[in-house]
Structures are given as C-alpha cells and as structure tokens.
Amino acid sequence: MSEQYQHDVLVIGSGAAGLSLALTLPAHLRVAVLSKGDLANGSTFWAQGGVAAVLDETDTVQSHVEDTLNAGAGLCDEAAVRFTVEHSREAIQWLIDQGVPFTRDEGAEHEQGAFEYHLTREGGHSHRRIIHAADATGAAIFTTLLGQARQRGNIDLLEQRVAVDLITDKRLGQPGDRCLGAYVLNRSTGEVDTFGARFTVLACGGAAKVYLYTSNPDGACGDGIAMAWRAGCRVANLEFNQFHPTCLYHPEAKSFLITEALRGEGALLKLANGERFMQRFDPRAELAPRDIVARAIDHEMKRLGADCVYLDISHKPAEFIKSHFPTVYERCLAYAIDITRQPIPVVPAAHYTCGGVMVDQHGLTDVPGLYAIGETSFTGLHGANRMASNSLLECFVYGRAAAGHISAQLDQVQPPRALPSWDASQVTDSDEDVIIAHNWDELRRFMWDYVGIVRTTKRLQRAQHRVRLLLDEIDEFYSNYKVSRDLIELRNLAQVAELMIQSAMQRKESRGLHYTLDYLDMLPEAVDTILQPPTYGD
C-alpha cells in the first residue's frame, strides 16, 4: 500500500548540496532528504581533490574569478562567478564549524596568523586554493554533514527512494504552476509514495552515466534535469559535458578517478615509451584546464591506437606520495600498481555535467516552489568548462543561498495539502526487463561514440535519430508496466541524452568542452544554449 508524506521541504538527493541546504534551514521545519540508494551512493562521497576557495592571504577574489572565467572559455556568467567566489571563505568556515577534518598545514603553526590548513593547486588555478582532507575530501565532507543531519530531529533521511516525477498544479489539471512535491518509488515496498511539500529541492547530481565510461557512481542519471524539464523548466548548456582526463585504466577498476591534485603536485602525463606530450598542446602542460588535457589524451590514444596513457608521480618521495594521496595509493596497490615506483595507466571518462536546470542566484527554477542546486543546476558558474574543485564550492554556496530564500518565504506559502496518490491501476508487472538493459547499453555506447570528446555534425545526427527511437520504446514501456529504478533511470537518461544532443547540434562552434571537427573556430560572441520545454501536456 502506498504512503502519503507531508514535509515543509522535500530534498531529492543526499549529497553535498542537499545536506548543506537541509542543515542550513531553520530547525523547526520538517525536512525530508531522499537517497535513491544508500545515503553514501552519490558523487560527493567519491570526490577526491577538494574545494576551491580564496583562503590564503596571497590569493584574491579577483584572481579566483579571473581563473574561473578563463577556464570557462568566455561563457561563464561573471555575476554568478563573483557571487560564488565571494561566498567561498564563508562556506569553508561553515564546513569547518560543522567539523570537517580538512588537512592541516604542518608548517603553519610556526607562522603567526598563517592559514592553518594545507592548500593544493589544480589545473586552471593560478594559486594554491584547494582545501582538502588528504585525497578523500568528499568522504570527509559527506560523513561530517551526514552525522550532523542525523542529530537533527527535524530531518528525515530516507534511503532506497527513487523520485519518479514532480507533482505540479499543471500535472493535476489545477490552476497555477507551483511544484507541490513528488511521486517517489519506495524500493523496499515496490510502491510509489506521495510526498507533499511546501518547497521541493532537486539536488540529484549530474548525468555522466549517459556515457559508457564515467567516473561517476551508478546513480548519476540526470534524474533532476529530466524531472524539471517535464515539469516545465528551461535547461541550458547541456552540450558541455566534462571528461576527467585521468580515470584509472584497469579491467577490474570501475569508475575510479585519479585526482587532479596529483598533477597539481607534479605528476606528469606520459606515453607508453615514457615521453611527455602535454607541452605540445598547451604551455601549461599538465596544469592546463581539463578540456584541453582530455582532448590531448584522446588525440594521442587515437594517433597511436593506444588503450591508455600514463600518469607518473614516482619521481616524488615515496612518503610524500603516501601521505598526500593515501586513497589513490591504496586503491592502485590493490591492482598491483605501486604509484611510488611506477606510472598509473589512465584514460579520460565522463565526469561532470556543466549545464543543467536554469536557476537564479537563490537556486530557484522557472517553476515556483521548485529549486535546483549542485550539479543538477545551471547557475552560470562553469561556462563551457568547469574549473577543478569549483563544483563542491557551488554546492555549498547555492545550497545555503536556497535555504535562505526558502526561509524568507515561509510566511507566504501554505502547508502542503493532500495530493492524489499514484495511479498504477492500468499497468502490469514487466516480463521484458531485458529491453531495459539492452536500451541502457545502446544509449551509453552511441553517446560515447557520437557525442563524446570530439564531435561532428554527422555523429550528432546519428545520435539524435537513435535517441528518438529509444524514447518512443521507453515511453511505450513506461505506459504499460510498473515502474522500477532501472526503468525510471533509463527514462531520465534518455531524456537528458536527447537534450544534450539537441544542445550540441545548436552550437556551431568549438568552445570549451564542445569540440566539433565541423566548426573548429570559436565564435566572437559567447551565447548560452537555452532549451524551452513544451507546454505541459503537449
């Protein structure tokens, strides 16, 4: 039997953005935080590098802003960049106050007034400004914030809950356009429950699982972007999908990212013969922005017919490597790779969705009562290429901004009302789940082949033709069978794939992460790609 829930705020997603918002909201509000699997299944837990922020006295807000604008290839919204960077120190202090165990700088205690935490540097940054917890920053942040949330009596942390769709006035055929909550599959019971809320927040992460090779966990299926689109929200810049240059290449290693901080501390990219190559592509060599490094690796692999390239930090002292990168060291050692003595085989992999649901400075979408924060959103911060370690910062800054905006509206929004339950009377149990698995595999393969690091118009046209056929099949399946996590994710992933392809076809230039052989030059004017959804019911 399905259940009815009512909360003041419904947060779909349990990562850095969602938890930051939940912990910043007033303690008297009833808050539900949903995780589609176990709470630690999101991308936050696996983030290695750290959080970019202006923390050192030699660094400046202007420098961080300029670095971000440069990395974004002219497409960043400068107001969004400045807003984020100006709130960076405040966000880090909030994390420290929550108890996040960032790595301290052993030498700082000897200098009067020196910042006491260790800062590292990553690609695109002109200063050391990445605060971190060794090379497991995401795990340290997530564990701390989750521990704080568990102590709050007003926050319900609900696992194994997969959002199916948002509930809006329009969906119910009622006047108005407000978001009223969501229908949510309870994987433990198999029933679709109804969550009513005064405010709903999408903090579901990105859509990198649309690609065959990715650094992301299995849940990164673009759920929030697809649900927001169906609810009437605009999306922007979905052609910009960041490929992390260095994922571990090993037949038994699934989605293990080799943090960019290795290159920040002197690791070198090499071919199988030991030759360096990055200096041929950019004067910044290994510290060039990610789009340049990923394309360079892709070029060398295709030129040589190689399965991978190599990242070498073995010239550094063994104790330095083990103390700065214990997670990478231990994981590689499990695959018989001793990074203190030998290079790491690496390949590029889909890593981050730079576009997303359009929001304002408070994280508010086009639909009243609906917010999007973190990787689900498009704030304008990342432009055509996200600079390293700005993504976690965006989660905290916008999560806290959205919480403040919600708090300011409490007197204006009525408590949630009873909503119609999910209607499953016209569907049956599926006996054809093999179709889901087949479509999932086909989608991810043609996205990798046709909408990957290097694109052409013909490849995009082929992808568009295939994704439309898939969407028709999925829609028929969805209409006739009971929903499951696999079906929900496939439906969302195919929808976001279509939006990515449509966005890429509209951009007639190469800029940042969108690189097409048919339009190699960058146009003089930088313009966002904005897609407008059809009117609900069309």
C-alpha positions in Angstrom: 0.0 0.0 0.0 1.4 3.4 -1.0 2.0 6.0 1.7 1.4 9.8 1.9 4.0 12.1 3.4 4.0 15.8 4.1 7.0 18.0 4.8 7.9 21.6 4.7 10.9 20.9 2.4 11.5 17.9 0.2 15.1 17.4 -0.8 15.7 14.9 -3.6 19.3 14.0 -3.3 21.6 13.4 -0.3 24.9 14.8 -1.4 26.8 17.9 -0.6 24.2 20.3 -2.0 21.2 18.6 -0.4 22.7 18.1 3.0 24.1 21.7 3.1 20.6 23.1 2.4 18.9 20.8 4.9 21.4 21.8 7.7 21.0 25.5 6.9 17.2 25.5 7.1 15.5 26.6 10.3 15.4 23.7 12.8 11.6 23.9 13.2 10.9 22.9 9.6 10.1 19.3 8.7 12.7 18.2 6.1 12.8 15.0 4.0 16.1 14.1 2.4 15.8 11.3 -0.2 18.5 9.0 -1.4 17.8 6.7 -4.3 20.1 4.0 -2.9 22.3 4.0 0.3 23.0 7.5 1.6 26.6 7.4 0.5 25.9 6.4 -3.1 26.2 9.9 -4.6 29.2 11.7 -6.2 30.1 13.7 -3.1 31.4 10.7 -1.2 33.8 9.9 -4.0 35.2 13.4 -4.6 38.9 13.3 -4.0 40.5 16.7 -4.8 38.9 19.3 -2.6 37.1 22.7 -2.5 38.4 25.8 -4.3 38.2 28.9 -2.2 40.0 32.2 -1.5 41.7 31.4 1.8 45.3 32.4 1.6 46.4 36.0 2.1 48.4 35.9 -1.2 45.2 35.0 -3.1 42.4 37.3 -4.1 38.7 37.1 -5.1 39.6 38.7 -8.4 42.2 36.1 -9.1 39.8 33.2 -8.5 37.2 35.0 -10.6 39.6 35.5 -13.5 40.8 31.9 -13.4 37.2 30.6 -13.5 36.3 32.9 -16.4 39.4 31.8 -18.3 38.6 28.1 -17.8 35.0 28.7 -18.8 36.1 29.8 -22.3 34.2 33.0 -22.2 30.8 31.5 -21.4 30.7 32.0 -17.6 28.1 34.4 -16.0 30.5 36.8 -14.3 27.9 37.7 -11.7 27.4 34.1 -10.7 31.2 33.5 -10.6 31.7 36.5 -8.4 28.8 35.6 -6.1 30.2 32.1 -5.7 33.8 33.2 -5.1 32.8 36.0 -2.7 31.0 33.5 -0.5 33.7 30.8 -0.7 35.5 31.6 2.6 32.2 31.8 4.4 31.2 28.4 3.0 34.6 26.8 4.1 34.2 28.3 7.6 30.8 26.8 7.8 32.2 23.4 6.9 35.0 23.8 9.5 32.4 24.7 12.0 30.4 21.5 11.1 33.6 19.6 12.0 35.0 18.7 8.5 38.6 17.4 9.2 40.5 19.3 6.5 44.2 18.5 6.3 46.2 21.0 8.3 49.4 22.6 7.1 52.1 21.4 9.4 54.3 24.5 8.9 51.5 27.0 9.5 51.7 26.7 13.3 55.2 28.3 13.1 53.9 31.4 11.4 51.9 34.0 13.2 48.4 34.4 11.7 49.0 31.9 8.8 46.1 30.0 7.5 46.4 26.7 9.3 45.1 24.3 6.6 47.0 22.9 3.7 46.1 24.2 0.2 46.9 22.5 -3.0 46.7 23.6 -6.6 44.9 22.1 -9.6 44.5 22.8 -13.3 43.4 26.3 -14.3 44.2 27.8 -10.9 46.9 30.4 -10.6 47.2 29.9 -6.8 47.1 27.2 -4.2 43.5 27.5 -3.1 42.2 23.9 -2.9 41.4 23.0 0.7 41.2 19.2 1.1 41.1 16.3 3.5 44.1 14.3 2.2 42.7 12.8 -1.1 39.3 11.8 0.2 37.7 15.2 0.7 34.3 14.2 -0.5 34.1 11.3 2.0 35.2 13.6 4.9 32.7 16.3 4.0 29.8 13.8 3.4 30.5 11.8 6.6 30.6 15.0 8.6 27.4 16.5 7.2 25.5 13.3 7.4 26.5 12.9 11.0 25.2 16.4 11.7 21.9 15.7 9.8 21.4 12.5 11.9 21.5 14.6 15.0 18.8 16.9 13.8 15.3 15.8 14.9 13.6 17.7 12.1 15.5 15.9 9.2 14.1 12.6 7.9 16.9 10.7 6.0 15.1 8.2 3.7 17.1 5.6 1.7 16.1 3.5 -1.3 13.7 6.2 -2.5 13.7 6.9 -6.3 11.8 10.1 -7.4 9.6 9.3 -10.4 8.2 12.7 -11.2 7.4 16.1 -9.7 3.8 17.0 -8.8 2.7 20.4 -10.0 -0.6 22.2 -10.3 -0.5 21.7 -14.1 0.1 18.0 -13.7 -3.0 17.8 -11.6 -5.0 19.9 -14.0 -5.4 22.7 -11.5 -4.9 26.5 -11.9 -1.4 27.7 -11.0 2.0 26.4 -11.8 3.5 25.6 -8.4 5.5 22.5 -7.5 3.7 20.6 -4.8 6.0 17.7 -4.2 6.9 14.4 -5.9 5.9 10.8 -6.6 8.6 8.6 -5.2 9.2 4.8 -5.6 10.0 3.0 -2.3 12.3 0.3 -3.4 11.7 -1.6 -0.2 7.9 -2.0 -0.8 7.7 -1.5 -4.6 5.1 1.1 -4.1 5.0 4.7 -5.4 4.5 7.0 -2.4 3.3 10.6 -2.5 5.4 13.4 -0.9 3.7 16.7 -0.5 5.9 19.7 0.3 5.8 23.5 0.5 9.2 23.6 -1.2 10.9 20.9 -3.3 14.6 20.9 -4.0 16.4 18.9 -6.8 19.9 18.0 -5.6 20.2 14.9 -7.7 23.7 15.3 -9.2 24.5 15.2 -12.9 24.1 12.9 -15.9 27.6 11.5 -16.6 26.1 7.9 -16.6 24.8 8.7 -20.1 28.3 7.8 -21.3 29.8 4.3 -21.4 32.9 5.3 -19.5 32.4 7.6 -16.5 34.0 8.4 -13.1 30.5 8.8 -11.6 28.6 6.3 -9.4 25.7 4.4 -11.0 23.0 6.9 -9.8 24.2 9.8 -12.0 21.4 9.5 -14.4 20.2 13.1 -14.8 17.1 12.5 -12.8 16.7 16.1 -11.6 17.3 17.6 -15.0 14.7 15.3 -16.7 12.1 15.8 -14.0 12.5 19.5 -14.1 12.2 19.6 -17.9 9.0 17.6 -17.8 7.7 20.0 -15.1 8.3 23.0 -17.4 11.8 24.2 -16.5 14.2 25.5 -19.0 17.7 23.9 -19.3 20.9 25.4 -20.5 24.3 24.4 -21.9 23.9 20.6 -21.8 26.3 20.2 -24.6 29.2 20.9 -22.2 30.0 17.5 -20.6 33.3 17.5 -18.8 35.5 14.4 -19.3 38.0 14.0 -16.5 41.4 13.3 -18.1 42.6 10.7 -15.7 40.4 7.7 -14.7 42.3 4.5 -13.7 42.5 2.1 -16.7 42.3 -1.4 -15.4 39.8 -4.2 -16.3 38.7 -4.7 -12.6 38.6 -1.0 -11.7 35.2 0.6 -12.1 34.9 4.3 -12.2 38.0 5.1 -10.1 39.1 8.7 -10.6 42.8 9.7 -10.2 42.5 13.1 -8.6 43.8 16.1 -10.5 45.7 17.1 -7.3 48.4 14.6 -8.4 49.2 16.8 -11.4 49.0 19.8 -9.1 51.8 18.2 -7.0 54.0 17.4 -10.1 52.7 14.2 -11.7 53.5 14.0 -15.4 51.5 12.6 -18.3 53.5 10.2 -20.5 53.1 7.8 -23.4 54.0 4.2 -23.1 57.6 4.9 -24.1 57.9 7.4 -21.2 57.7 10.5 -23.5 55.8 13.5 -22.2 53.3 15.1 -24.6 51.2 17.8 -22.9 53.7 20.6 -23.6 52.8 20.1 -27.3 49.2 21.0 -26.7 49.4 23.8 -24.1 52.2 25.8 -22.4 50.6 25.0 -19.0 51.2 21.3 -19.9 49.8 19.0 -17.2 48.2 22.0 -15.4 46.1 23.1 -18.4 42.3 23.0 -17.9 40.6 19.7 -18.1 39.0 20.0 -21.6 42.5 20.6 -23.1 44.1 17.7 -21.2 41.3 15.3 -22.0 41.4 16.2 -25.7 45.2 15.8 -25.8 45.0 12.4 -24.2 42.2 11.4 -26.6 44.3 12.6 -29.5 47.4 10.7 -28.5 45.4 7.5 -27.8 43.8 7.6 -31.3 47.0 8.6 -33.0 48.9 5.7 -31.5 46.0 3.2 -31.2 46.8 3.1 -27.5 44.4 1.8 -24.8 45.6 4.4 -22.3 48.3 6.9 -21.4 50.3 7.1 -18.1 50.3 9.4 -15.1 53.7 9.4 -13.3 54.4 10.8 -9.9 57.0 8.2 -9.0 59.8 10.8 -9.1 58.4 12.3 -5.8 59.5 10.8 -2.5 57.5 7.7 -1.5 56.5 9.2 1.9 55.2 12.4 0.2 53.0 10.3 -2.1 51.6 8.1 0.6 50.8 10.9 2.9 49.2 13.2 0.3 47.4 10.6 -1.7 46.7 7.6 0.6 43.4 6.7 -1.2 44.9 6.6 -4.6 48.0 4.8 -3.3 46.0 2.1 -1.6 43.5 1.6 -4.5 46.2 1.3 -7.1 48.2 -1.0 -4.9 45.1 -3.3 -4.8 45.5 -3.6 -8.6 49.3 -4.3 -8.2 50.2 -0.8 -9.3 52.7 0.8 -6.9 52.5 4.5 -7.7 55.7 5.3 -5.7 57.6 3.2 -8.3 55.5 3.0 -11.5 53.2 5.2 -13.6 49.4 4.8 -13.4 47.5 3.8 -16.6 44.7 6.4 -17.2 42.0 7.3 -19.7 39.5 10.1 -19.9 36.0 9.4 -18.6 32.7 11.4 -18.4 32.9 13.3 -15.2 30.7 16.4 -14.8 27.6 17.9 -16.4 28.3 21.7 -16.7 24.8 22.5 -17.9 21.5 21.8 -16.2 18.3 23.3 -14.9 18.3 27.1 -15.2 18.2 28.8 -11.8 18.7 32.3 -10.3 21.1 33.3 -7.5 18.8 31.6 -5.0 18.7 28.2 -6.8 15.0 28.9 -7.8 13.9 27.4 -11.1 11.2 28.6 -13.5 8.6 26.6 -11.5 7.5 28.3 -8.2 8.4 26.3 -5.2 11.0 24.2 -7.1 14.7 24.7 -6.5 17.7 23.0 -8.2 21.2 23.1 -6.6 24.5 21.4 -7.2 25.3 19.6 -10.5 21.6 19.4 -11.4 21.5 23.2 -11.8 22.8 25.7 -14.3 24.0 28.8 -12.4 26.4 30.1 -15.0 29.4 29.4 -12.8 31.1 26.8 -15.0 30.7 28.2 -18.5 32.0 25.9 -21.3 34.4 24.1 -19.0 34.3 23.7 -15.2 37.4 24.6 -13.4 38.7 22.0 -10.9 37.1 22.0 -7.4 34.6 24.7 -8.1 31.8 22.2 -8.2 31.8 21.4 -4.4 32.0 25.1 -3.7 28.9 25.7 -5.8 27.1 23.0 -3.8 27.7 24.8 -0.5 27.2 28.4 -1.7 24.0 27.7 -3.6 22.7 25.2 -1.1 22.9 27.7 1.7 21.5 30.5 -0.6 18.5 28.4 -1.5 17.9 27.6 2.2 18.0 31.3 3.0 15.5 32.0 0.2 13.1 29.3 1.4 13.4 30.6 5.0 12.4 34.1 3.8 9.2 32.8 2.2 7.8 30.6 4.9 5.0 33.0 5.9 3.9 33.2 2.2 3.4 29.5 1.5 0.7 27.3 2.9 1.4 23.9 4.5 1.3 21.1 2.0 -2.2 19.7 1.2 -3.3 16.2 0.5 -2.4 15.1 -3.1 -3.7 12.4 -5.3 -2.0 9.0 -4.9 0.0 7.5 -7.8 -2.3 5.6 -10.1 -0.9 2.1 -11.0 -4.3 0.6 -11.9 -3.6 0.4 -15.6 -0.1 -1.2 -15.6 1.2 -4.7 -15.0 4.5 -6.3 -13.9 7.0 -6.4 -16.7 8.3 -9.7 -18.0 10.6 -8.0 -20.6 13.2 -6.3 -18.4 15.9 -7.4 -20.9 14.6 -4.5 -23.0 15.7 -2.0 -20.3 19.2 -3.5 -20.1 19.6 -3.5 -23.9 18.4 0.1 -24.3 20.6 1.3 -21.4 23.7 -0.3 -23.1 22.8 1.0 -26.6 22.2 4.6 -25.3 25.5 4.8 -23.4 27.5 3.4 -26.3 26.2 5.7 -29.0 26.6 8.7 -26.7 30.2 7.8 -26.1 30.8 7.2 -29.9 28.9 10.2 -31.3 28.5 12.8 -28.5 31.9 12.4 -26.8 35.1 14.4 -26.5 35.3 15.1 -30.3 32.1 15.5 -32.3 30.9 16.0 -35.9 27.5 17.1 -37.2 27.0 13.6 -38.8 27.7 11.9 -35.5 25.3 14.1 -33.7 22.6 13.4 -36.3 23.1 9.7 -35.9 22.8 10.0 -32.1 19.6 12.1 -32.5 18.0 9.5 -34.7 18.8 6.7 -32.3 17.8 8.5 -29.1 14.4 9.4 -30.6 13.7 5.7 -31.4 14.7 4.8 -27.9 12.5 7.4 -26.3 9.5 6.0 -28.2 10.3 2.5 -27.0 10.8 3.7 -23.4 7.6 5.7 -23.4 5.6 2.7 -24.5 7.2 0.5 -21.8 6.7 3.2 -19.2 3.0 3.5 -20.1 2.3 -0.3 -19.7 4.4 -1.6 -16.9 5.0 -0.9 -13.2 8.0 1.5 -12.6 11.3 0.2 -11.3 14.6 2.0 -10.5 16.1 0.8 -13.8 13.1 2.0 -15.9 13.0 5.4 -14.1 16.7 5.9 -14.7 16.6 4.8 -18.3 13.7 7.1 -19.0 15.5 10.1 -17.4 18.9 9.3 -19.0 17.4 9.0 -22.5 15.5 12.3 -22.0 18.7 14.1 -20.9 20.7 12.5 -23.7 18.2 14.0 -26.2 18.6 17.4 -24.6 22.4 17.1 -24.8 22.3 16.2 -28.4 19.9 19.0 -29.2 22.1 21.5 -27.4 25.2 20.2 -29.2 23.6 20.5 -32.6 22.6 24.1 -31.9 26.2 25.2 -31.2 28.0 25.9 -34.4 31.5 26.4 -33.0 34.1 24.7 -30.8 34.2 26.2 -27.3 35.4 24.6 -24.1 34.1 21.1 -23.7 32.1 21.2 -27.0 34.7 20.4 -29.7 33.4 19.7 -33.2 35.5 19.0 -36.3 32.9 20.8 -38.5 33.2 24.1 -36.6 36.8 24.3 -35.3 36.7 28.1 -34.6 35.2 29.8 -31.6 32.6 32.4 -32.5 33.4 36.0 -31.4 30.2 36.2 -29.2 29.6 33.7 -26.4 26.0 32.7 -26.1 24.3 30.2 -23.8 22.3 27.3 -25.4 18.9 27.5 -23.7 16.1 25.0 -24.4 12.5 25.7 -23.6 10.3 22.7 -22.7 6.9 22.2 -24.5 3.8 23.3 -22.6 2.8 20.5 -20.2 0.6 18.0 -21.9 1.8 18.9 -25.5 
